[in-house]
Amino acid sequence: MAARNAKAQLRTDLKRVFRALGFASKHLNGRRAPKATQNSYFDVYQSLGLAWEFLSLQCQHWDGYKRTRDRKLACRICGKIKGVQERYILLTDSGVKRIGSRQTPTSKKTFANKNKAQLIHDQIVFHGALLDVDVHNSYKSNLFGKGHEITVAADRRVTLNESDIKCSVDKFVVDIKVESPSGKIFKPPYGEFPWEISKEKLKSFPVIFHFDDKYEFLGLTIIRPVKK
């Protein structure tokens, strides 16, 4: 119901702006109008254009697209051209904020480098937390030096950095990294499965595993280490 009301209100607001744009355009192109009057209508037209841009950011293109005379696809509600990158992002001051849409790898082709394979790499600092979204198709990389080319698989990785903790999520792995409480690491970190670590050493890791009655993994809780 809320989405339907938002759509109806947006459609009404856009119709008002389009009518006003048409009115300003008609007087702006009037041959007999004094130059000062034309300049005023030009300023009005520019302001209305800005209003249209911001209104269109609220549109989710519910009714799909129609083809224009120059063979482009334009939204049936707001008139924005499909595939054109937005210059602005409109966020509400309360409630859920939405920026862009979920995107995943789009091709099975392996590209020559990451720049050509890149679909999205965007970041936002939201109330002190850094969110990074990296989506790319498969590509060739010289990660280990010249002459050691490897193929990097297509992936969607979402990384959150909060204080001294970094959490990254991709198609196959959820990775959580915590800075050393002492701040000093002289050797590369070790890595083992829980069953490979002795019970005595496991007491050093404040990790709680969550599972169901069939021992299916459901999640974990990490007690944050206290810095000395």
VOBA-1610 file (N, C-alpha, C; in pm, whole numbers, padded with zeros to 5 digits, always signed):
BEGIN
Met+00083-00120+00000Met+00000+00000+00000Met+00087+00126+00000Ala+00193+00125+00085Ala+00281+00241+00093Ala+00350+00268-00040Ala+00396+00158-00106Ala+00464+00173-00235Ala+00368+00227-00341Arg+00241+00182-00336Arg+00141+00228-00432Arg+00112+00377-00412Asn+00102+00419-00285Asn+00078+00561-00256Asn+00196+00647-00298Ala+00318+00596-00275Ala+00439+00670-00315Ala+00444+00686-00466Lys+00408+00581-00538Lys+00407+00585-00684Lys+00305+00687-00734Ala+00185+00686-00676Ala+00080+00779-00719Ala+00120+00924-00691Gln+00178+00950-00573Gln+00219+01086-00539Gln+00332+01133-00629Leu+00427+01043-00658Leu+00538+01079-00745Leu+00489+01110-00886Arg+00396+01031-00934Arg+00341+01054-01068Arg+00273+01192-01075Thr+00200+01227-00968Thr+00133+01358-00963Thr+00234+01472-00961Asp+00336+01458-00878Asp+00439+01562-00867Asp+00513+01581-00999Leu+00544+01470-01067Leu+00615+01479-01194Leu+00529+01544-01302Lys+00399+01516-01302Lys+00310+01577-01400Lys+00308+01729-01381Arg+00308+01773-01256Arg+00310+01917-01228Arg+00438+01980-01281Val+00550+01912-01257Val+00679+01965-01304Val+00684+01968-01456Phe+00634+01861-01520Phe+00635+01856-01667Phe+00548+01967-01727Arg+00432+01993-01665Arg+00345+02101-01714Arg+00414+02236-01699Ala+00481+02254-01584Ala+00552+02380-01559Ala+00669+02396-01655Leu+00738+02286-01685Leu+00849+02291-01781Leu+00798+02330-01920Gly+00686+02273-01958Gly+00627+02308-02088Gly+00587+02455-02095Phe+00529+02506-01987Phe+00489+02647-01981Phe+00611+02739-01992Ala+00717+02706-01913Ala+00838+02788-01915Ala+00906+02781-02051Ser+00907+02661-02111Ser+00971+02643-02242Ser+00899+02725-02349Lys+00766+02727-02344Lys+00687+02801-02442Lys+00719+02950-02437His+00728+03007-02318His+00758+03149-02304His+00906+03179-02326Leu+00990+03080-02297Leu+01135+03097-02318Leu+01165+03110-02466Asn+01091+03038-02550Asn+01114+03039-02694Asn+01031+03143-02769Gly+00956+03223-02692Gly+00875+03327-02756Gly+00963+03434-02820Arg+00941+03460-02947Arg+01027+03554-03020Arg+01005+03699-02976Arg+00884+03732-02934Arg+00852+03871-02901Arg+00883+03905-02755Ala+00916+03806-02674Ala+00940+03832-02532Ala+01071+03911-02514Pro+01069+04012-02424Pro+01192+04088-02397Pro+01302+03995-02344Lys+01425+04036-02366Lys+01538+03951-02325Lys+01539+03927-02175Ala+01506+04030-02096Ala+01504+04015-01951Ala+01402+03911-01908Thr+01286+03911-01977Thr+01181+03813-01946Thr+01226+03672-01983Gln+01294+03660-02098Gln+01344+03530-02139Gln+01446+03475-02038Asn+01532+03565-01987Asn+01631+03523-01887Asn+01563+03472-01760Ser+01454+03538-01722Ser+01380+03495-01602Ser+01321+03356-01623Tyr+01261+03334-01741Tyr+01204+03203-01771Tyr+01312+03097-01782Phe+01429+03137-01829Phe+01541+03043-01836Phe+01580+02995-01696Asp+01587+03089-01599Asp+01620+03053-01460Asp+01513+02961-01402Val+01386+02991-01432Val+01276+02907-01385Val+01287+02767-01444Tyr+01318+02761-01574Tyr+01329+02632-01643Tyr+01442+02547-01582Gln+01554+02611-01551Gln+01667+02540-01492Gln+01630+02484-01354Ser+01560+02565-01275Ser+01518+02521-01142Ser+01420+02404-01151Leu+01328+02412-01247Leu+01233+02303-01267Leu+01304+02176-01312Gly+01408+02191-01394Gly+01486+02076-01439Gly+01554+02007-01322Leu+01603+02088-01227Leu+01666+02031-01108Leu+01563+01957-01023Ala+01442+02015-01012Ala+01334+01948-00938Ala+01300+01814-01003Trp+01298+01811-01135Trp+01269+01686-01208Trp+01375+01581-01178Glu+01504+01623-01176Glu+01611+01529-01148Glu+01595+01466-01011Phe+01563+01547-00910Phe+01551+01494-00775Phe+01426+01409-00757Leu+01318+01447-00823Leu+01197+01365-00817Leu+01221+01229-00882Ser+01295+01228-00993Ser+01319+01104-01066Ser+01405+01007-00985Leu+01482+01056-00888Leu+01563+00968-00804Leu+01476+00882-00713Gln+01352+00925-00690Gln+01260+00847-00607Gln+01188+00739-00688Cys+01198+00749-00820Cys+01124+00657-00907Cys+01197+00524-00918Gln+01123+00417-00903Gln+01179+00282-00918Gln+01139+00221-01053His+01092+00307-01143His+01058+00266-01280His+00960+00149-01280Trp+00854+00163-01199Trp+00756+00057-01178Trp+00688+00012-01308Asp+00664+00107-01400Asp+00588+00075-01522Asp+00676+00040-01641Gly+00805+00022-01617Gly+00895-00016-01726Gly+00934+00103-01813Tyr+00983+00073-01934Tyr+01038+00176-02023Tyr+00966+00176-02158Lys+00974+00291-02224Lys+00924+00302-02360Lys+01037+00355-02449Arg+01032+00320-02577Arg+01139+00361-02669Arg+01110+00499-02725Thr+01214+00585-02722Thr+01199+00722-02771Thr+01229+00727-02921Arg+01215+00845-02979Arg+01240+00862-03123Arg+01384+00831-03161Asp+01476+00860-03068Asp+01617+00831-03098Asp+01659+00692-03048Arg+01560+00602-03030Arg+01582+00460-03002Arg+01637+00433-02862Lys+01622+00528-02771Lys+01665+00505-02633Lys+01544+00463-02550Leu+01570+00406-02432Leu+01464+00362-02345Leu+01444+00463-02232Ala+01321+00515-02222Ala+01290+00614-02120Ala+01183+00560-02026Cys+01197+00588-01897Cys+01099+00544-01797Cys+00962+00603-01829Arg+00858+00522-01817Arg+00722+00567-01848Arg+00669+00665-01744Ile+00732+00670-01627Ile+00684+00758-01521Ile+00766+00886-01512Cys+00899+00870-01495Cys+00982+00989-01472Cys+01053+01039-01597Gly+01061+00955-01701Gly+01125+00999-01825Gly+01275+00986-01829Lys+01339+00935-01721Lys+01484+00921-01722Lys+01525+00810-01819Ile+01639+00828-01885Ile+01689+00732-01983Ile+01757+00615-01912Lys+01725+00494-01953Lys+01782+00375-01891Lys+01932+00366-01919Gly+02008+00333-01815Gly+02151+00315-01830Gly+02235+00439-01810Val+02170+00556-01794Val+02244+00681-01773Val+02275+00694-01624Gln+02401+00717-01592Gln+02443+00726-01453Gln+02385+00850-01387Glu+02332+00834-01265Glu+02273+00946-01193Glu+02382+01036-01135Arg+02355+01165-01133Arg+02450+01259-01075Arg+02428+01278-00926Tyr+02306+01249-00880Tyr+02272+01272-00740Tyr+02216+01145-00679Ile+02221+01139-00546Ile+02158+01032-00470Ile+02070+01096-00365Leu+01943+01062-00365Leu+01848+01121-00273Leu+01822+01022-00159Leu+01846+01065-00034Leu+01826+00981+00082Leu+01725+01044+00176Thr+01639+00960+00236Thr+01544+01010+00333Thr+01616+01036+00465Asp+01562+01127+00545Asp+01627+01158+00673Asp+01595+01054+00780Ser+01496+00968+00754Ser+01462+00861+00848Ser+01418+00738+00768Gly+01418+00624+00834Gly+01379+00502+00765Gly+01493+00441+00685Val+01460+00342+00603Val+01560+00270+00525Val+01614+00356+00412Lys+01747+00361+00398Lys+01811+00431+00288Lys+01843+00331+00178Arg+01813+00366+00054Arg+01841+00276-00059Arg+01928+00348-00161Ile+02041+00287-00192Ile+02131+00341-00294Ile+02158+00232-00396Gly+02118+00253-00520Gly+02141+00154-00624Gly+02059+00029-00604Ser+02097-00077-00671Ser+02029-00205-00662Ser+02133-00317-00658Arg+02092-00432-00609Arg+02185-00544-00597Arg+02230-00589-00736Gln+02362-00601-00754Gln+02417-00644-00882Gln+02514-00758-00861Thr+02512-00854-00949Thr+02600-00969-00945Thr+02673-00981-01079Pro+02776-01066-01088Pro+02847-01084-01216Pro+02751-01113-01330Thr+02780-01058-01448Thr+02686-01063-01561Thr+02735-01143-01680Ser+02860-01188-01677Ser+02915-01255-01795Ser+03002-01374-01755Lys+03005-01475-01842Lys+03092-01590-01823Lys+03227-01571-01892Lys+03242-01458-01960Lys+03365-01427-02031Lys+03475-01387-01932Thr+03600-01420-01965Thr+03714-01377-01884Thr+03778-01256-01951Phe+03779-01143-01882Phe+03829-01018-01939Phe+03980-01003-01920Ala+04038-00912-01996Ala+04184-00896-01998Ala+04237-00842-01865Asn+04160-00759-01796Asn+04203-00703-01668Asn+04080-00664-01587Lys+04103-00622-01463Lys+03990-00593-01374Lys+03913-00469-01417Asn+03983-00372-01474Asn+03912-00250-01518Asn+03801-00283-01617Lys+03830-00377-01708Lys+03730-00414-01808Lys+03623-00507-01749Ala+03660-00577-01642Ala+03566-00672-01580Ala+03481-00605-01472Gln+03523-00486-01428Gln+03456-00421-01315Gln+03314-00377-01349Leu+03220-00412-01263Leu+03080-00369-01276Leu+03048-00260-01175Ile+03088-00282-01052Ile+03067-00184-00945Ile+03185-00191-00849His+03234-00076-00809His+03323-00067-00693His+03290+00066-00627Asp+03210+00058-00522Asp+03158+00180-00460Asp+03176+00171-00310Gln+03192+00287-00246Gln+03211+00294-00102Gln+03124+00403-00043Ile+03087+00383+00083Ile+03017+00488+00157Ile+03057+00477+00304Val+03084+00591+00365Val+03107+00596+00509Val+02974+00637+00572Phe+02913+00544+00644Phe+02779+00567+00699Phe+02788+00570+00851His+02775+00689+00907His+02784+00707+01053His+02910+00642+01110Gly+03020+00658+01039Gly+03149+00610+01090Gly+03189+00471+01045Ala+03098+00396+00983Ala+03129+00261+00934Ala+03151+00267+00784Leu+03259+00204+00735Leu+03291+00203+00593Leu+03234+00079+00527Leu+03151+00099+00425Leu+03093-00012+00349Leu+03149-00007+00207Asp+03202-00119+00161Asp+03264-00130+00029Asp+03196-00243-00048Val+03148-00214-00171Val+03086-00315-00256Val+03167-00327-00384Asp+03215-00447-00413Asp+03300-00472-00529Asp+03239-00588-00608Val+03192-00559-00731Val+03133-00662-00816Val+03207-00663-00949His+03254-00779-00992His+03328-00787-01118His+03309-00923-01183Asn+03329-00926-01313Asn+03331-01051-01387Asn+03472-01111-01378Ser+03490-01228-01434Ser+03619-01294-01430Ser+03722-01216-01512Tyr+03849-01216-01466Tyr+03953-01143-01538Tyr+04090-01206-01513Lys+04186-01171-01601Lys+04324-01218-01589Lys+04402-01123-01498Ser+04491-01180-01416Ser+04567-01097-01324Ser+04709-01151-01308Asn+04805-01058-01292Asn+04944-01094-01262Asn+04970-01072-01113Leu+04881-01126-01031Leu+04887-01106-00887Leu+05020-01148-00827Phe+05080-01255-00879Phe+05205-01307-00824Phe+05325-01269-00908Gly+05311-01163-00987Gly+05424-01116-01065Gly+05415-01155-01211Lys+05493-01089-01292Lys+05493-01112-01435Lys+05532-01257-01466Gly+05458-01317-01559Gly+05486-01455-01596Gly+05408-01556-01513His+05330-01506-01414His+05251-01595-01328His+05105-01549-01333Glu+05051-01545-01453Glu+04915-01498-01472Glu+04814-01599-01419Ile+04714-01547-01348Ile+04607-01631-01296Ile+04473-01574-01341Thr+04369-01655-01330Thr+04234-01610-01361Thr+04159-01588-01231Val+04112-01466-01211Val+04035-01432-01092Val+03887-01455-01124Ala+03821-01534-01041Ala+03682-01570-01066Ala+03590-01450-01050Ala+03480-01451-01124Ala+03377-01348-01108Ala+03325-01354-00965Asp+03297-01237-00908Asp+03260-01237-00767Asp+03185-01109-00730Arg+03114-01118-00620Arg+03051-01003-00555Arg+03098-01005-00411Arg+03173-00902-00371Arg+03228-00895-00235Arg+03178-00769-00165Val+03127-00789-00046Val+03079-00677+00037Val+03163-00675+00164Thr+03226-00561+00191Thr+03316-00550+00307Thr+03269-00438+00398Leu+03268-00467+00528Leu+03230-00368+00629Leu+03346-00350+00725Asn+03391-00224+00741Asn+03497-00192+00836Asn+03437-00110+00950Glu+03446-00163+01069Glu+03395-00094+01187Glu+03500-00101+01297Ser+03555+00016+01332Ser+03658+00022+01435Ser+03775-00068+01396Asp+03809-00168+01478Asp+03924-00254+01449Asp+03881-00388+01391Ile+03759-00395+01338Ile+03707-00520+01283Ile+03672-00503+01136Lys+03710-00600+01055Lys+03679-00599+00912Lys+03607-00728+00877Cys+03488-00715+00822Cys+03408-00832+00782Cys+03383-00826+00633Ser+03417-00931+00560Ser+03393-00934+00416Ser+03312-01059+00381Val+03221-01042+00287Val+03132-01150+00245Val+03139-01163+00094Asp+03169-01283+00044Asp+03162-01307-00100Asp+03082-01435-00124Lys+03089-01489-00244Lys+03005-01603-00280Lys+03036-01728-00198Phe+03162-01745-00157Phe+03202-01869-00093Phe+03250-01853+00052Val+03292-01733+00090Val+03357-01717+00220Val+03302-01595+00295Val+03286-01610+00427Val+03262-01498+00517Val+03388-01483+00601Asp+03455-01372+00589Asp+03586-01354+00652Asp+03579-01240+00753Ile+03621-01267+00876Ile+03622-01165+00981Ile+03765-01151+01032Lys+03815-01029+01029Lys+03951-01003+01076Lys+03945-00902+01191Val+04018-00933+01298Val+04021-00847+01416Val+04166-00806+01441Glu+04189-00678+01462Glu+04324-00631+01491Glu+04373-00691+01622Ser+04500-00719+01629Ser+04559-00774+01750Ser+04539-00676+01867Pro+04493-00726+01984Pro+04474-00637+02099Pro+04600-00560+02136Ser+04716-00623+02117Ser+04842-00557+02150Ser+04888-00464+02039Gly+04830-00485+01918Gly+04867-00401+01805Gly+04997-00442+01739Lys+05058-00552+01784Lys+05186-00595+01729Lys+05176-00737+01674Ile+05204-00754+01546Ile+05207-00886+01483Ile+05337-00896+01403Phe+05426-00985+01445Phe+05557-00997+01380Phe+05563-01115+01283Lys+05465-01205+01290Lys+05462-01321+01202Lys+05327-01328+01132Pro+05322-01391+01015Pro+05193-01407+00948Pro+05096-01485+01037Pro+04968-01452+01034Pro+04872-01522+01120Pro+04854-01668+01077Tyr+04829-01754+01174Tyr+04805-01896+01147Tyr+04655-01916+01119Gly+04621-02031+01063Gly+04482-02063+01038Gly+04458-02212+01043Glu+04361-02256+01125Glu+04329-02398+01138Glu+04179-02413+01163Phe+04126-02530+01131Phe+03989-02562+01165Phe+03982-02589+01316Pro+03865-02569+01378Pro+03854-02589+01523Pro+03900-02726+01570Trp+03868-02833+01490Trp+03904-02967+01533Trp+04054-02994+01524Glu+04128-02902+01461Glu+04273-02920+01450Glu+04348-02855+01566Ile+04274-02778+01647Ile+04335-02705+01758Ile+04305-02779+01888Ser+04403-02788+01975Ser+04383-02858+02102Ser+04281-02785+02188Lys+04212-02861+02272Lys+04109-02803+02359Lys+04167-02694+02448Glu+04290-02712+02490Glu+04353-02614+02578Glu+04374-02481+02504Lys+04417-02488+02376Lys+04439-02366+02299Lys+04307-02301+02257Leu+04202-02384+02242Leu+04073-02328+02203Leu+04019-02232+02310Lys+04061-02248+02432Lys+04016-02160+02540Lys+04063-02017+02519Ser+04162-01999+02433Ser+04213-01864+02404Ser+04126-01790+02304Phe+04032-01862+02238Phe+03949-01801+02134Phe+03807-01783+02185Pro+03765-01659+02208Pro+03630-01633+02260Pro+03524-01641+02150Val+03503-01762+02097Val+03409-01783+01987Val+03299-01880+02030Ile+03174-01843+02004Ile+03060-01930+02034Ile+02997-01971+01902Phe+02986-02101+01878Phe+02927-02154+01756Phe+02777-02178+01777His+02698-02143+01676His+02554-02166+01682His+02516-02275+01582Phe+02430-02368+01625Phe+02392-02479+01537Phe+02256-02531+01582Asp+02193-02613+01493Asp+02063-02669+01527Asp+02081-02811+01583Asp+01969-02881+01602Asp+01976-03014+01664Asp+02039-03118+01572Lys+02060-03081+01442Lys+02128-03170+01349Lys+02273-03128+01327Tyr+02318-03034+01408Tyr+02453-02980+01401Tyr+02482-02911+01267Glu+02376-02851+01211Glu+02395-02764+01094Glu+02440-02628+01144Phe+02544-02573+01083Phe+02600-02445+01127Phe+02502-02331+01102Leu+02477-02248+01203Leu+02384-02137+01191Leu+02450-02001+01211Gly+02570-01999+01264Gly+02638-01871+01285Gly+02735-01880+01401Leu+02794-01766+01432Leu+02887-01763+01545Leu+02887-01624+01609Thr+02930-01622+01732Thr+02946-01497+01806Thr+03090-01487+01853Ile+03151-01371+01828Ile+03289-01349+01872Ile+03288-01244+01982Ile+03340-01279+02097Ile+03354-01182+02206Ile+03476-01096+02176Arg+03456-00966+02162Arg+03567-00880+02121Arg+03678-00880+02226Pro+03803-00901+02182Pro+03914-00899+02277Pro+03937-00758+02331Val+03978-00750+02453Val+04002-00620+02517Val+04147-00580+02494Lys+04164-00456+02443Lys+04300-00408+02420Lys+04371-00383+02553Lys+04496-00426+02556Lys+04575-00410+02682Lys+04633-00269+02688
//
